[in-house]
Amino acid sequence: MNLRKSIRIAMARLECNQGEFADLSQITRAYLSSIMGGTSNPSIVVIERMAAASGLSVSNFIAQGEV
């Protein structure tokens, strides 16, 4: 699972920066940065929030990072 790629694709689709995507996902920018940097592993709740912010299901959010 490549969450970093999923997040980057979602941010590009939404045309938003890290801070904006963090706000949409209801997490802090610092936490999003640590997820993207690989130092934190998000819970399923956080992954659900990021998927919802992207307008995708969890499975599609994760899958977009695998291509």
mmCIF file as Biopython writes it, N, C-alpha, C and O atoms, coordinates in Angstrom:
data_model
#
loop_
_atom_site.group_PDB
_atom_site.id
_atom_site.type_symbol
_atom_site.label_atom_id
_atom_site.label_alt_id
_atom_site.label_comp_id
_atom_site.label_asym_id
_atom_site.label_entity_id
_atom_site.label_seq_id
_atom_site.pdbx_PDB_ins_code
_atom_site.Cartn_x
_atom_site.Cartn_y
_atom_site.Cartn_z
_atom_site.occupancy
_atom_site.B_iso_or_equiv
_atom_site.auth_seq_id
_atom_site.auth_asym_id
_atom_site.pdbx_PDB_model_num
ATOM 1   N N  . MET A ? 1  ? 0.857   -1.178 0.000   1.0 0.0 1  A 1 
ATOM 2   C CA . MET A ? 1  ? 0.000   0.000  0.000   1.0 0.0 1  A 1 
ATOM 3   C C  . MET A ? 1  ? 0.899   1.235  0.000   1.0 0.0 1  A 1 
ATOM 4   O O  . MET A ? 1  ? 1.726   1.416  0.893   1.0 0.0 1  A 1 
ATOM 5   N N  . ASN A ? 2  ? 0.726   2.065  -0.998  1.0 0.0 2  A 1 
ATOM 6   C CA . ASN A ? 2  ? 1.526   3.272  -1.139  1.0 0.0 2  A 1 
ATOM 7   C C  . ASN A ? 2  ? 0.650   4.487  -0.831  1.0 0.0 2  A 1 
ATOM 8   O O  . ASN A ? 2  ? 0.131   5.140  -1.737  1.0 0.0 2  A 1 
ATOM 9   N N  . LEU A ? 3  ? 0.495   4.777  0.454   1.0 0.0 3  A 1 
ATOM 10  C CA . LEU A ? 3  ? -0.367  5.898  0.858   1.0 0.0 3  A 1 
ATOM 11  C C  . LEU A ? 3  ? 0.175   7.229  0.389   1.0 0.0 3  A 1 
ATOM 12  O O  . LEU A ? 3  ? -0.588  8.127  0.034   1.0 0.0 3  A 1 
ATOM 13  N N  . ARG A ? 4  ? 1.493   7.361  0.387   1.0 0.0 4  A 1 
ATOM 14  C CA . ARG A ? 4  ? 2.077   8.624  -0.049  1.0 0.0 4  A 1 
ATOM 15  C C  . ARG A ? 4  ? 1.632   8.950  -1.470  1.0 0.0 4  A 1 
ATOM 16  O O  . ARG A ? 4  ? 1.246   10.081 -1.765  1.0 0.0 4  A 1 
ATOM 17  N N  . LYS A ? 5  ? 1.688   7.955  -2.342  1.0 0.0 5  A 1 
ATOM 18  C CA . LYS A ? 5  ? 1.270   8.167  -3.733  1.0 0.0 5  A 1 
ATOM 19  C C  . LYS A ? 5  ? -0.231  8.444  -3.810  1.0 0.0 5  A 1 
ATOM 20  O O  . LYS A ? 5  ? -0.663  9.308  -4.572  1.0 0.0 5  A 1 
ATOM 21  N N  . SER A ? 6  ? -1.022  7.718  -3.030  1.0 0.0 6  A 1 
ATOM 22  C CA . SER A ? 6  ? -2.473  7.951  -3.003  1.0 0.0 6  A 1 
ATOM 23  C C  . SER A ? 6  ? -2.791  9.379  -2.586  1.0 0.0 6  A 1 
ATOM 24  O O  . SER A ? 6  ? -3.654  10.032 -3.172  1.0 0.0 6  A 1 
ATOM 25  N N  . ILE A ? 7  ? -2.082  9.856  -1.565  1.0 0.0 7  A 1 
ATOM 26  C CA . ILE A ? 7  ? -2.313  11.214 -1.071  1.0 0.0 7  A 1 
ATOM 27  C C  . ILE A ? 7  ? -1.902  12.238 -2.122  1.0 0.0 7  A 1 
ATOM 28  O O  . ILE A ? 7  ? -2.630  13.197 -2.378  1.0 0.0 7  A 1 
ATOM 29  N N  . ARG A ? 8  ? -0.742  12.035 -2.729  1.0 0.0 8  A 1 
ATOM 30  C CA . ARG A ? 8  ? -0.273  12.975 -3.750  1.0 0.0 8  A 1 
ATOM 31  C C  . ARG A ? 8  ? -1.240  13.046 -4.932  1.0 0.0 8  A 1 
ATOM 32  O O  . ARG A ? 8  ? -1.517  14.130 -5.444  1.0 0.0 8  A 1 
ATOM 33  N N  . ILE A ? 9  ? -1.749  11.903 -5.362  1.0 0.0 9  A 1 
ATOM 34  C CA . ILE A ? 9  ? -2.713  11.876 -6.466  1.0 0.0 9  A 1 
ATOM 35  C C  . ILE A ? 9  ? -3.984  12.601 -6.060  1.0 0.0 9  A 1 
ATOM 36  O O  . ILE A ? 9  ? -4.534  13.379 -6.839  1.0 0.0 9  A 1 
ATOM 37  N N  . ALA A ? 10 ? -4.453  12.348 -4.843  1.0 0.0 10 A 1 
ATOM 38  C CA . ALA A ? 10 ? -5.666  13.012 -4.358  1.0 0.0 10 A 1 
ATOM 39  C C  . ALA A ? 10 ? -5.469  14.521 -4.294  1.0 0.0 10 A 1 
ATOM 40  O O  . ALA A ? 10 ? -6.351  15.280 -4.697  1.0 0.0 10 A 1 
ATOM 41  N N  . MET A ? 11 ? -4.324  14.958 -3.794  1.0 0.0 11 A 1 
ATOM 42  C CA . MET A ? 11 ? -4.059  16.396 -3.697  1.0 0.0 11 A 1 
ATOM 43  C C  . MET A ? 11 ? -3.998  17.027 -5.091  1.0 0.0 11 A 1 
ATOM 44  O O  . MET A ? 11 ? -4.470  18.147 -5.287  1.0 0.0 11 A 1 
ATOM 45  N N  . ALA A ? 12 ? -3.427  16.325 -6.041  1.0 0.0 12 A 1 
ATOM 46  C CA . ALA A ? 12 ? -3.355  16.840 -7.417  1.0 0.0 12 A 1 
ATOM 47  C C  . ALA A ? 12 ? -4.753  16.948 -8.028  1.0 0.0 12 A 1 
ATOM 48  O O  . ALA A ? 12 ? -5.081  17.939 -8.679  1.0 0.0 12 A 1 
ATOM 49  N N  . ARG A ? 13 ? -5.575  15.912 -7.810  1.0 0.0 13 A 1 
ATOM 50  C CA . ARG A ? 13 ? -6.949  15.930 -8.343  1.0 0.0 13 A 1 
ATOM 51  C C  . ARG A ? 13 ? -7.758  17.075 -7.758  1.0 0.0 13 A 1 
ATOM 52  O O  . ARG A ? 13 ? -8.551  17.715 -8.448  1.0 0.0 13 A 1 
ATOM 53  N N  . LEU A ? 14 ? -7.540  17.323 -6.453  1.0 0.0 14 A 1 
ATOM 54  C CA . LEU A ? 14 ? -8.281  18.389 -5.768  1.0 0.0 14 A 1 
ATOM 55  C C  . LEU A ? 14 ? -7.630  19.762 -5.924  1.0 0.0 14 A 1 
ATOM 56  O O  . LEU A ? 14 ? -8.188  20.780 -5.514  1.0 0.0 14 A 1 
ATOM 57  N N  . GLU A ? 15 ? -6.436  19.769 -6.525  1.0 0.0 15 A 1 
ATOM 58  C CA . GLU A ? 15 ? -5.667  21.005 -6.688  1.0 0.0 15 A 1 
ATOM 59  C C  . GLU A ? 15 ? -5.493  21.722 -5.356  1.0 0.0 15 A 1 
ATOM 60  O O  . GLU A ? 15 ? -5.773  22.914 -5.231  1.0 0.0 15 A 1 
ATOM 61  N N  . CYS A ? 16 ? -5.020  20.962 -4.354  1.0 0.0 16 A 1 
ATOM 62  C CA . CYS A ? 16 ? -4.812  21.545 -3.036  1.0 0.0 16 A 1 
ATOM 63  C C  . CYS A ? 16 ? -3.426  21.205 -2.519  1.0 0.0 16 A 1 
ATOM 64  O O  . CYS A ? 16 ? -2.779  20.275 -3.000  1.0 0.0 16 A 1 
ATOM 65  N N  . ASN A ? 17 ? -2.983  21.965 -1.539  1.0 0.0 17 A 1 
ATOM 66  C CA . ASN A ? 17 ? -1.685  21.703 -0.939  1.0 0.0 17 A 1 
ATOM 67  C C  . ASN A ? 17 ? -1.851  20.809 0.291   1.0 0.0 17 A 1 
ATOM 68  O O  . ASN A ? 17 ? -2.963  20.408 0.634   1.0 0.0 17 A 1 
ATOM 69  N N  . GLN A ? 18 ? -0.739  20.507 0.942   1.0 0.0 18 A 1 
ATOM 70  C CA . GLN A ? 18 ? -0.777  19.607 2.102   1.0 0.0 18 A 1 
ATOM 71  C C  . GLN A ? 18 ? -1.673  20.134 3.213   1.0 0.0 18 A 1 
ATOM 72  O O  . GLN A ? 18 ? -2.453  19.380 3.796   1.0 0.0 18 A 1 
ATOM 73  N N  . GLY A ? 19 ? -1.566  21.413 3.502   1.0 0.0 19 A 1 
ATOM 74  C CA . GLY A ? 19 ? -2.376  22.006 4.568   1.0 0.0 19 A 1 
ATOM 75  C C  . GLY A ? 19 ? -3.859  21.925 4.277   1.0 0.0 19 A 1 
ATOM 76  O O  . GLY A ? 19 ? -4.659  21.626 5.164   1.0 0.0 19 A 1 
ATOM 77  N N  . GLU A ? 20 ? -4.228  22.193 3.031   1.0 0.0 20 A 1 
ATOM 78  C CA . GLU A ? 20 ? -5.640  22.136 2.637   1.0 0.0 20 A 1 
ATOM 79  C C  . GLU A ? 20 ? -6.163  20.700 2.691   1.0 0.0 20 A 1 
ATOM 80  O O  . GLU A ? 20 ? -7.281  20.452 3.142   1.0 0.0 20 A 1 
ATOM 81  N N  . PHE A ? 21 ? -5.329  19.750 2.219   1.0 0.0 21 A 1 
ATOM 82  C CA . PHE A ? 21 ? -5.769  18.359 2.252   1.0 0.0 21 A 1 
ATOM 83  C C  . PHE A ? 21 ? -5.895  17.864 3.692   1.0 0.0 21 A 1 
ATOM 84  O O  . PHE A ? 21 ? -6.804  17.099 4.015   1.0 0.0 21 A 1 
ATOM 85  N N  . ALA A ? 22 ? -4.988  18.303 4.547   1.0 0.0 22 A 1 
ATOM 86  C CA . ALA A ? 22 ? -5.068  17.940 5.964   1.0 0.0 22 A 1 
ATOM 87  C C  . ALA A ? 22 ? -6.370  18.477 6.563   1.0 0.0 22 A 1 
ATOM 88  O O  . ALA A ? 22 ? -7.059  17.767 7.296   1.0 0.0 22 A 1 
ATOM 89  N N  . ASP A ? 23 ? -6.700  19.722 6.251   1.0 0.0 23 A 1 
ATOM 90  C CA . ASP A ? 23 ? -7.950  20.307 6.755   1.0 0.0 23 A 1 
ATOM 91  C C  . ASP A ? 23 ? -9.161  19.516 6.254   1.0 0.0 23 A 1 
ATOM 92  O O  . ASP A ? 23 ? -10.066 19.211 7.030   1.0 0.0 23 A 1 
ATOM 93  N N  . LEU A ? 24 ? -9.179  19.189 4.983   1.0 0.0 24 A 1 
ATOM 94  C CA . LEU A ? 24 ? -10.281 18.411 4.416   1.0 0.0 24 A 1 
ATOM 95  C C  . LEU A ? 24 ? -10.395 17.039 5.069   1.0 0.0 24 A 1 
ATOM 96  O O  . LEU A ? 24 ? -11.491 16.497 5.216   1.0 0.0 24 A 1 
ATOM 97  N N  . SER A ? 25 ? -9.245  16.483 5.460   1.0 0.0 25 A 1 
ATOM 98  C CA . SER A ? 25 ? -9.201  15.154 6.064   1.0 0.0 25 A 1 
ATOM 99  C C  . SER A ? 25 ? -9.362  15.184 7.582   1.0 0.0 25 A 1 
ATOM 100 O O  . SER A ? 25 ? -9.375  14.140 8.235   1.0 0.0 25 A 1 
ATOM 101 N N  . GLN A ? 26 ? -9.485  16.382 8.132   1.0 0.0 26 A 1 
ATOM 102 C CA . GLN A ? 26 ? -9.668  16.573 9.575   1.0 0.0 26 A 1 
ATOM 103 C C  . GLN A ? 26 ? -8.504  16.021 10.385  1.0 0.0 26 A 1 
ATOM 104 O O  . GLN A ? 26 ? -8.692  15.398 11.430  1.0 0.0 26 A 1 
ATOM 105 N N  . ILE A ? 27 ? -7.288  16.265 9.876   1.0 0.0 27 A 1 
ATOM 106 C CA . ILE A ? 27 ? -6.072  15.910 10.604  1.0 0.0 27 A 1 
ATOM 107 C C  . ILE A ? 27 ? -5.135  17.113 10.540  1.0 0.0 27 A 1 
ATOM 108 O O  . ILE A ? 27 ? -5.359  18.034 9.755   1.0 0.0 27 A 1 
ATOM 109 N N  . THR A ? 28 ? -4.100  17.107 11.352  1.0 0.0 28 A 1 
ATOM 110 C CA . THR A ? 28 ? -3.157  18.224 11.306  1.0 0.0 28 A 1 
ATOM 111 C C  . THR A ? 28 ? -2.207  18.072 10.131  1.0 0.0 28 A 1 
ATOM 112 O O  . THR A ? 28 ? -1.968  16.973 9.632   1.0 0.0 28 A 1 
ATOM 113 N N  . ARG A ? 29 ? -1.674  19.207 9.705   1.0 0.0 29 A 1 
ATOM 114 C CA . ARG A ? 29 ? -0.704  19.181 8.614   1.0 0.0 29 A 1 
ATOM 115 C C  . ARG A ? 29 ? 0.537   18.395 9.033   1.0 0.0 29 A 1 
ATOM 116 O O  . ARG A ? 29 ? 1.124   17.672 8.229   1.0 0.0 29 A 1 
ATOM 117 N N  . ALA A ? 30 ? 0.925   18.541 10.287  1.0 0.0 30 A 1 
ATOM 118 C CA . ALA A ? 30 ? 2.104   17.816 10.782  1.0 0.0 30 A 1 
ATOM 119 C C  . ALA A ? 30 ? 1.890   16.304 10.709  1.0 0.0 30 A 1 
ATOM 120 O O  . ALA A ? 30 ? 2.800   15.561 10.341  1.0 0.0 30 A 1 
ATOM 121 N N  . TYR A ? 31 ? 0.686   15.854 11.061  1.0 0.0 31 A 1 
ATOM 122 C CA . TYR A ? 31 ? 0.394   14.420 11.017  1.0 0.0 31 A 1 
ATOM 123 C C  . TYR A ? 31 ? 0.384   13.934 9.569   1.0 0.0 31 A 1 
ATOM 124 O O  . TYR A ? 31 ? 0.920   12.867 9.270   1.0 0.0 31 A 1 
ATOM 125 N N  . LEU A ? 32 ? -0.222  14.710 8.673   1.0 0.0 32 A 1 
ATOM 126 C CA . LEU A ? 32 ? -0.221  14.338 7.257   1.0 0.0 32 A 1 
ATOM 127 C C  . LEU A ? 32 ? 1.211   14.254 6.734   1.0 0.0 32 A 1 
ATOM 128 O O  . LEU A ? 32 ? 1.556   13.335 5.992   1.0 0.0 32 A 1 
ATOM 129 N N  . SER A ? 33 ? 2.026   15.203 7.120   1.0 0.0 33 A 1 
ATOM 130 C CA . SER A ? 33 ? 3.422   15.206 6.708   1.0 0.0 33 A 1 
ATOM 131 C C  . SER A ? 33 ? 4.151   13.959 7.213   1.0 0.0 33 A 1 
ATOM 132 O O  . SER A ? 33 ? 4.963   13.378 6.493   1.0 0.0 33 A 1 
ATOM 133 N N  . SER A ? 34 ? 3.863   13.553 8.444   1.0 0.0 34 A 1 
ATOM 134 C CA . SER A ? 34 ? 4.525   12.357 8.982   1.0 0.0 34 A 1 
ATOM 135 C C  . SER A ? 34 ? 4.027   11.082 8.295   1.0 0.0 34 A 1 
ATOM 136 O O  . SER A ? 34 ? 4.785   10.124 8.145   1.0 0.0 34 A 1 
ATOM 137 N N  . ILE A ? 35 ? 2.777   11.066 7.883   1.0 0.0 35 A 1 
ATOM 138 C CA . ILE A ? 35 ? 2.254   9.921  7.115   1.0 0.0 35 A 1 
ATOM 139 C C  . ILE A ? 35 ? 2.971   9.853  5.768   1.0 0.0 35 A 1 
ATOM 140 O O  . ILE A ? 35 ? 3.419   8.789  5.341   1.0 0.0 35 A 1 
ATOM 141 N N  . MET A ? 36 ? 3.070   11.009 5.109   1.0 0.0 36 A 1 
ATOM 142 C CA . MET A ? 36 ? 3.702   11.050 3.796   1.0 0.0 36 A 1 
ATOM 143 C C  . MET A ? 36 ? 5.197   10.754 3.882   1.0 0.0 36 A 1 
ATOM 144 O O  . MET A ? 36 ? 5.789   10.229 2.939   1.0 0.0 36 A 1 
ATOM 145 N N  . GLY A ? 37 ? 5.794   11.090 5.006   1.0 0.0 37 A 1 
ATOM 146 C CA . GLY A ? 37 ? 7.208   10.828 5.186   1.0 0.0 37 A 1 
ATOM 147 C C  . GLY A ? 37 ? 7.509   9.417  5.652   1.0 0.0 37 A 1 
ATOM 148 O O  . GLY A ? 37 ? 8.671   9.019  5.729   1.0 0.0 37 A 1 
ATOM 149 N N  . GLY A ? 38 ? 6.468   8.659  5.962   1.0 0.0 38 A 1 
ATOM 150 C CA . GLY A ? 38 ? 6.644   7.278  6.365   1.0 0.0 38 A 1 
ATOM 151 C C  . GLY A ? 38 ? 6.982   7.072  7.829   1.0 0.0 38 A 1 
ATOM 152 O O  . GLY A ? 38 ? 7.331   5.965  8.237   1.0 0.0 38 A 1 
ATOM 153 N N  . THR A ? 39 ? 6.882   8.137  8.631   1.0 0.0 39 A 1 
ATOM 154 C CA . THR A ? 39 ? 7.191   7.997  10.057  1.0 0.0 39 A 1 
ATOM 155 C C  . THR A ? 39 ? 5.959   7.706  10.902  1.0 0.0 39 A 1 
ATOM 156 O O  . THR A ? 39 ? 6.081   7.370  12.080  1.0 0.0 39 A 1 
ATOM 157 N N  . SER A ? 40 ? 4.774   7.832  10.313  1.0 0.0 40 A 1 
ATOM 158 C CA . SER A ? 40 ? 3.528   7.500  11.021  1.0 0.0 40 A 1 
ATOM 159 C C  . SER A ? 40 ? 2.678   6.593  10.154  1.0 0.0 40 A 1 
ATOM 160 O O  . SER A ? 40 ? 2.659   6.718  8.929   1.0 0.0 40 A 1 
ATOM 161 N N  . ASN A ? 41 ? 1.984   5.688  10.797  1.0 0.0 41 A 1 
ATOM 162 C CA . ASN A ? 41 ? 1.031   4.819  10.116  1.0 0.0 41 A 1 
ATOM 163 C C  . ASN A ? 41 ? -0.373  5.222  10.535  1.0 0.0 41 A 1 
ATOM 164 O O  . ASN A ? 41 ? -0.717  5.132  11.714  1.0 0.0 41 A 1 
ATOM 165 N N  . PRO A ? 42 ? -1.194  5.670  9.579   1.0 0.0 42 A 1 
ATOM 166 C CA . PRO A ? 42 ? -2.528  6.137  9.939   1.0 0.0 42 A 1 
ATOM 167 C C  . PRO A ? 42 ? -3.465  4.990  10.299  1.0 0.0 42 A 1 
ATOM 168 O O  . PRO A ? 42 ? -3.334  3.876  9.792   1.0 0.0 42 A 1 
ATOM 169 N N  . SER A ? 43 ? -4.396  5.282  11.169  1.0 0.0 43 A 1 
ATOM 170 C CA . SER A ? 43 ? -5.437  4.311  11.505  1.0 0.0 43 A 1 
ATOM 171 C C  . SER A ? 43 ? -6.421  4.230  10.342  1.0 0.0 43 A 1 
ATOM 172 O O  . SER A ? 43 ? -6.394  5.066  9.439   1.0 0.0 43 A 1 
ATOM 173 N N  . ILE A ? 44 ? -7.268  3.245  10.368  1.0 0.0 44 A 1 
ATOM 174 C CA . ILE A ? 44 ? -8.284  3.106  9.322   1.0 0.0 44 A 1 
ATOM 175 C C  . ILE A ? 44 ? -9.225  4.313  9.330   1.0 0.0 44 A 1 
ATOM 176 O O  . ILE A ? 44 ? -9.735  4.708  8.281   1.0 0.0 44 A 1 
ATOM 177 N N  . VAL A ? 45 ? -9.454  4.894  10.500  1.0 0.0 45 A 1 
ATOM 178 C CA . VAL A ? 45 ? -10.318 6.081  10.595  1.0 0.0 45 A 1 
ATOM 179 C C  . VAL A ? 45 ? -9.706  7.232  9.802   1.0 0.0 45 A 1 
ATOM 180 O O  . VAL A ? 45 ? -10.415 7.938  9.085   1.0 0.0 45 A 1 
ATOM 181 N N  . VAL A ? 46 ? -8.404  7.421  9.928   1.0 0.0 46 A 1 
ATOM 182 C CA . VAL A ? 46 ? -7.724  8.493  9.198   1.0 0.0 46 A 1 
ATOM 183 C C  . VAL A ? 46 ? -7.729  8.202  7.702   1.0 0.0 46 A 1 
ATOM 184 O O  . VAL A ? 46 ? -7.932  9.110  6.897   1.0 0.0 46 A 1 
ATOM 185 N N  . ILE A ? 47 ? -7.510  6.954  7.326   1.0 0.0 47 A 1 
ATOM 186 C CA . ILE A ? 47 ? -7.571  6.595  5.905   1.0 0.0 47 A 1 
ATOM 187 C C  . ILE A ? 47 ? -8.972  6.843  5.361   1.0 0.0 47 A 1 
ATOM 188 O O  . ILE A ? 47 ? -9.123  7.319  4.236   1.0 0.0 47 A 1 
ATOM 189 N N  . GLU A ? 48 ? -9.993  6.527  6.143   1.0 0.0 48 A 1 
ATOM 190 C CA . GLU A ? 48 ? -11.375 6.804  5.727   1.0 0.0 48 A 1 
ATOM 191 C C  . GLU A ? 48 ? -11.591 8.301  5.529   1.0 0.0 48 A 1 
ATOM 192 O O  . GLU A ? 48 ? -12.257 8.705  4.576   1.0 0.0 48 A 1 
ATOM 193 N N  . ARG A ? 49 ? -11.039 9.127  6.415   1.0 0.0 49 A 1 
ATOM 194 C CA . ARG A ? 49 ? -11.189 10.586 6.289   1.0 0.0 49 A 1 
ATOM 195 C C  . ARG A ? 49 ? -10.494 11.098 5.030   1.0 0.0 49 A 1 
ATOM 196 O O  . ARG A ? 49 ? -11.032 11.949 4.322   1.0 0.0 49 A 1 
ATOM 197 N N  . MET A ? 50 ? -9.299  10.578 4.756   1.0 0.0 50 A 1 
ATOM 198 C CA . MET A ? 50 ? -8.587  11.010 3.553   1.0 0.0 50 A 1 
ATOM 199 C C  . MET A ? 50 ? -9.335  10.567 2.297   1.0 0.0 50 A 1 
ATOM 200 O O  . MET A ? 50 ? -9.417  11.318 1.326   1.0 0.0 50 A 1 
ATOM 201 N N  . ALA A ? 51 ? -9.870  9.371  2.313   1.0 0.0 51 A 1 
ATOM 202 C CA . ALA A ? 51 ? -10.644 8.888  1.166   1.0 0.0 51 A 1 
ATOM 203 C C  . ALA A ? 51 ? -11.882 9.753  0.961   1.0 0.0 51 A 1 
ATOM 204 O O  . ALA A ? 51 ? -12.196 10.136 -0.166  1.0 0.0 51 A 1 
ATOM 205 N N  . ALA A ? 52 ? -12.583 10.061 2.051   1.0 0.0 52 A 1 
ATOM 206 C CA . ALA A ? 52 ? -13.780 10.897 1.959   1.0 0.0 52 A 1 
ATOM 207 C C  . ALA A ? 52 ? -13.427 12.287 1.436   1.0 0.0 52 A 1 
ATOM 208 O O  . ALA A ? 52 ? -14.156 12.846 0.616   1.0 0.0 52 A 1 
ATOM 209 N N  . ALA A ? 53 ? -12.323 12.842 1.902   1.0 0.0 53 A 1 
ATOM 210 C CA . ALA A ? 53 ? -11.885 14.154 1.431   1.0 0.0 53 A 1 
ATOM 211 C C  . ALA A ? 53 ? -11.598 14.118 -0.066  1.0 0.0 53 A 1 
ATOM 212 O O  . ALA A ? 53 ? -11.759 15.119 -0.763  1.0 0.0 53 A 1 
ATOM 213 N N  . SER A ? 54 ? -11.171 12.954 -0.552  1.0 0.0 54 A 1 
ATOM 214 C CA . SER A ? 54 ? -10.857 12.773 -1.969  1.0 0.0 54 A 1 
ATOM 215 C C  . SER A ? 54 ? -12.092 12.459 -2.799  1.0 0.0 54 A 1 
ATOM 216 O O  . SER A ? 54 ? -12.039 12.477 -4.028  1.0 0.0 54 A 1 
ATOM 217 N N  . GLY A ? 55 ? -13.201 12.172 -2.131  1.0 0.0 55 A 1 
ATOM 218 C CA . GLY A ? 55 ? -14.411 11.790 -2.848  1.0 0.0 55 A 1 
ATOM 219 C C  . GLY A ? 55 ? -14.366 10.362 -3.351  1.0 0.0 55 A 1 
ATOM 220 O O  . GLY A ? 55 ? -15.054 10.011 -4.309  1.0 0.0 55 A 1 
ATOM 221 N N  . LEU A ? 56 ? -13.550 9.531  -2.701  1.0 0.0 56 A 1 
ATOM 222 C CA . LEU A ? 56 ? -13.388 8.141  -3.126  1.0 0.0 56 A 1 
ATOM 223 C C  . LEU A ? 56 ? -13.726 7.187  -1.991  1.0 0.0 56 A 1 
ATOM 224 O O  . LEU A ? 56 ? -13.741 7.570  -0.821  1.0 0.0 56 A 1 
ATOM 225 N N  . SER A ? 57 ? -13.995 5.946  -2.355  1.0 0.0 57 A 1 
ATOM 226 C CA . SER A ? 57 ? -14.110 4.905  -1.341  1.0 0.0 57 A 1 
ATOM 227 C C  . SER A ? 57 ? -12.702 4.593  -0.843  1.0 0.0 57 A 1 
ATOM 228 O O  . SER A ? 57 ? -11.717 4.936  -1.497  1.0 0.0 57 A 1 
ATOM 229 N N  . VAL A ? 58 ? -12.611 3.952  0.301   1.0 0.0 58 A 1 
ATOM 230 C CA . VAL A ? 58 ? -11.294 3.589  0.844   1.0 0.0 58 A 1 
ATOM 231 C C  . VAL A ? 58 ? -10.543 2.704  -0.147  1.0 0.0 58 A 1 
ATOM 232 O O  . VAL A ? 58 ? -9.354  2.911  -0.392  1.0 0.0 58 A 1 
ATOM 233 N N  . SER A ? 59 ? -11.231 1.728  -0.709  1.0 0.0 59 A 1 
ATOM 234 C CA . SER A ? 59 ? -10.548 0.816  -1.643  1.0 0.0 59 A 1 
ATOM 235 C C  . SER A ? 59 ? -10.029 1.552  -2.879  1.0 0.0 59 A 1 
ATOM 236 O O  . SER A ? 59 ? -8.925  1.266  -3.343  1.0 0.0 59 A 1 
ATOM 237 N N  . ASN A ? 60 ? -10.801 2.487  -3.416  1.0 0.0 60 A 1 
ATOM 238 C CA . ASN A ? 60 ? -10.338 3.241  -4.584  1.0 0.0 60 A 1 
ATOM 239 C C  . ASN A ? 60 ? -9.227  4.211  -4.218  1.0 0.0 60 A 1 
ATOM 240 O O  . ASN A ? 60 ? -8.306  4.423  -5.006  1.0 0.0 60 A 1 
ATOM 241 N N  . PHE A ? 61 ? -9.303  4.805  -3.021  1.0 0.0 61 A 1 
ATOM 242 C CA . PHE A ? 61 ? -8.253  5.710  -2.560  1.0 0.0 61 A 1 
ATOM 243 C C  . PHE A ? 61 ? -6.922  4.962  -2.473  1.0 0.0 61 A 1 
ATOM 244 O O  . PHE A ? 61 ? -5.892  5.448  -2.939  1.0 0.0 61 A 1 
ATOM 245 N N  . ILE A ? 62 ? -6.962  3.783  -1.874  1.0 0.0 62 A 1 
ATOM 246 C CA . ILE A ? 62 ? -5.739  2.986  -1.742  1.0 0.0 62 A 1 
ATOM 247 C C  . ILE A ? 62 ? -5.266  2.490  -3.107  1.0 0.0 62 A 1 
ATOM 248 O O  . ILE A ? 62 ? -4.071  2.514  -3.401  1.0 0.0 62 A 1 
ATOM 249 N N  . ALA A ? 63 ? -6.201  2.044  -3.936  1.0 0.0 63 A 1 
ATOM 250 C CA . ALA A ? 63 ? -5.848  1.498  -5.256  1.0 0.0 63 A 1 
ATOM 251 C C  . ALA A ? 63 ? -5.178  2.525  -6.151  1.0 0.0 63 A 1 
ATOM 252 O O  . ALA A ? 63 ? -4.318  2.168  -6.956  1.0 0.0 63 A 1 
ATOM 253 N N  . GLN A ? 64 ? -5.550  3.786  -6.028  1.0 0.0 64 A 1 
ATOM 254 C CA . GLN A ? 64 ? -4.944  4.782  -6.916  1.0 0.0 64 A 1 
ATOM 255 C C  . GLN A ? 64 ? -3.443  4.940  -6.669  1.0 0.0 64 A 1 
ATOM 256 O O  . GLN A ? 64 ? -2.713  5.396  -7.549  1.0 0.0 64 A 1 
ATOM 257 N N  . GLY A ? 65 ? -2.988  4.568  -5.487  1.0 0.0 65 A 1 
ATOM 258 C CA . GLY A ? 65 ? -1.571  4.625  -5.193  1.0 0.0 65 A 1 
ATOM 259 C C  . GLY A ? 65 ? -0.806  3.404  -5.650  1.0 0.0 65 A 1 
ATOM 260 O O  . GLY A ? 65 ? 0.423   3.377  -5.580  1.0 0.0 65 A 1 
ATOM 261 N N  . GLU A ? 66 ? -1.514  2.400  -6.114  1.0 0.0 66 A 1 
ATOM 262 C CA . GLU A ? 66 ? -0.877  1.145  -6.525  1.0 0.0 66 A 1 
ATOM 263 C C  . GLU A ? 66 ? -0.632  1.071  -8.021  1.0 0.0 66 A 1 
ATOM 264 O O  . GLU A ? 66 ? -0.031  0.111  -8.503  1.0 0.0 66 A 1 
ATOM 265 N N  . VAL A ? 67 ? -1.090  2.074  -8.762  1.0 0.0 67 A 1 
ATOM 266 C CA . VAL A ? 67 ? -0.911  2.031  -10.207 1.0 0.0 67 A 1 
ATOM 267 C C  . VAL A ? 67 ? 0.367   2.690  -10.638 1.0 0.0 67 A 1 
ATOM 268 O O  . VAL A ? 67 ? 0.666   2.736  -11.831 1.0 0.0 67 A 1 
#
